[in-house]
């Protein structure tokens, strides 16, 4: 060793060991810090997972609404108008081919505009007369027919009430989403 670089003993312990002992953490301190980090990670992962789940449910609702809108457009092209009803079960019955655009029941099923694959129903999809199309939260989608130009650019309102299951009134074609209860609704034409 070079002169002047050798450790100088201080009370029987070299200076290098004294510095290492001061700069190091004990096992208890390391485990405590790791425990705090694990708790914080679990808390942030839990809220992040909930937000991710909620976002995926909203996207599923948007996809369902897009499928039903396409079926309604096909119905309109075939019958000359949308199903004239404010009941979601009658709208679904029309898309199954059991009603015409004036909402009159048909004696024989007509053209079917909606396929059941990927959609959730309140009962067996084969039971066309009393079935409801369910949103990802397990509640029926809402449908309202609007004659004329009440709701632009389309003549119907189709939406999910969202996670809270509530929706404001839309009397006389008032703009959807104008009620505080509509904040979490998912609309077909967003």
N, C-alpha and C positions, 0 to 999 in steps of 0.2 A: 504494500500500500504506500501511497505517497504521504509524505509528512503533512499533517494538518487536515487530512481527510478521514482519519480513523475515528470511529465513534468514541466519544468521551463518556465514560461511565458516570452516571449521576445516581448516587445512592444504590449502586449495584446493578442498575438497569441502563442500557445504552440509550442515548438520546433518540436514535431511530425508533426504538420500541416505544418510547414515551410519546413520540409524535404519532405513531400508528395507533396507539391505544386511544389517544385523544380524538383522532379523526374517524374512528370506526363506530359503527352502530352495533348495539347488542341484538341478540336474536329476538328478544321480546319487542324491541322497538321496530324491527323489520316486520314481524308478524302483525303488530298493531297497524302499521301503515298498510300492509297488504289487506288486512281485514276491512279497513275503511275504504280502500279502493274497491274491494269486492262489493261492499254494500252500496256504494255510489253507482257502480256499474249495473248492479241488479235493479236499482231504482230507475236509472235512465233506460235500461233495456225494457223494463215493464211498461213504462209510458210510451216508449217508442214502438213496442209491439202492439199496444192498444191503438195507437195512431195508424200504424200500418194496416191493422185489421179493419179499422173503420174506413180507411181509404180504399181497401180492396172491396169492401161491401158497396161503397158508393160507385166504384167502377163496374161492379156486377150489375147494379141497378141501371146504370147508363147503358150497358150492353143489352140488358133485357128490354129497356125502353126503345132502343134502336131497332131491335127485332120486331117489336110490336108496331112501331111507327112504319116500318117497311111493309108489314102486313096490312096496316090501315091504308097506306097509299095504294097498295095493290087492290084492296077492297074498293077504294074510291074510283080507281080506273075501271074496274069491272062493273060497279053498280052506279056510278055517277055521283056518289057522295059518301060521306062517312056515316057510320052507324048513328042514327038519331036517337040517342039515349044519354042519360046521365048516370047510368048504372054500369059498373065495370063488368058484371056478370053477363049482361045483355050484349055489351060490346064484344066480349070474348065469344059468346054464342054466335054472334054475327061472323066473327073471324073463323069460327069452326064450320060455317056454312049453314047454320040453322036459322038465320034471320036475314032479311034483306036490308037495304039502306034505310027504309022507313021504319025499321025495327019490327016488321011483321014477322011472326013465326012462319017458317016454311014447313010444308007437310013432308017433303023429301029433302034430305040434306043437299045443299048446293056445293059450289066450289069451296074448298078449304084453303084459307089464306095464311094460316099459322101452323107451324110444326111444333110439337111439344118438346123436342129434344133441347136440353139445356135450360129449360124454364121450370119453375116450381109452381105447383098447383095445390089448391086446398083439398082436392080429392082426386080420384083417378081421372086423367085427361080424357078417357073415353066417355065420361059422364059430362057431355057438352052443355047440358041445360042448367046445371046448378054449380058450375065450377068457377073458381076465381083464380086469377093469376097472382101469385104472391111475390113480394119484393124480398130482398135478402134478409130483411128483419122479420119475415114471416107475416107481414100484413098485406092486404090486397092493394094492388096499384089502383089509383083513382083515374077515372075517365069522365069527361064531360063534353058533350057535343055543343058547338056554338054555331048556330046558323048565321050566315052572312059573314061580315068581317069583324066580329067582336074580338076575336083573338087573332091577331095578324102574326105571321103570314098564313097560318093554318086554321081550320075550322074546328079544332078539337083541343082539349087540354088533357094531357096524359102525364102523370107524375107519381112518384113515391113520396109518402109522408116522412121518409127518413127515419133516423134512429128513434126520435121521440114519438113518432106515430101521430102527430097532430098537424093539422093544416088549417089555415085561415079560410074564411069564406071568399068565394070569387063570384059575387053576385053580378049578374048582368055583364059578364065578361071583364070584370076588373082585372087588372094586371096581376098574374100570379107572382107570388113572392113579395107582395106589398104588405102582408101581415107579419107581425113579429113571430107568429107560430110557423111561418114558412122558411125561416132561416136555414134549416137543415134539409129541406125538401130537395128531391132530385127530379128535375123536369126533363121531358123528352126533347125539348127544343132549347137546350142551353148552349 
